[in-house]
Amino acid sequence: MKILALITARGGSKRIPNKNIKNLCGKPLIEWSLSTLKGIDNICDILVSTDNESIAELSSKAGAMVPWLRPKHLAQDSSSSVDVSIHALTWYQKHHGGIDGLLLIQ
């Protein structure tokens, strides 16, 4: 079974700006998600969808796939998780083939 883990990490948080790269108990918040996902069987890849270069760089260094910055129309307050997921899945399947499931981490 091949499961793609998709982390949606928009840079424009209103309540806590840059929350995904803020330090939490010694490491950036997004690294907690990445390290947890690495320990789950059947996860074939971890893809981070972000519109923020700092989040992209940090995620890439931590071992996640960050093939692009998310388009602006998918990085708005009104953007849906479904649309972001479809965007990521379409890219992933074109470049890496089919998967059996998607684990969405928001």
VENTAKA-V862165 format. One line per field, one symbol per residue. phi: phi as a letter, one per 30 degrees, with the letter a starting at -180 (. if undefined). psi: psi as a letter, one per 20 degrees, with the letter a starting at -180 (. if undefined). burial: 1 if it has 9 or more other C-alpha atoms within 8 Angstrom, else 0. A space follows every 50 residues. Layout:
phi = ???
psi = ???
burial = ???
This chain:
phi = .cccccccbddcdddbehedcddbhjaeedddddddddccdiddaccccb ccddddddddddjddbdacdeedcbceddcddddddeddeddddcbidbc abcccc
psi = popppopomqilpggnpkhhjqpoliqqghhggghghhjpqiohqoppoq jphggggggghjjqpmirppqhijkrhipqhggggggggggghhhjarrh rpopo.
burial = 01111111111010000111110000111111010010000010111111 11001101110001110011000110001000111001000110000010 010100
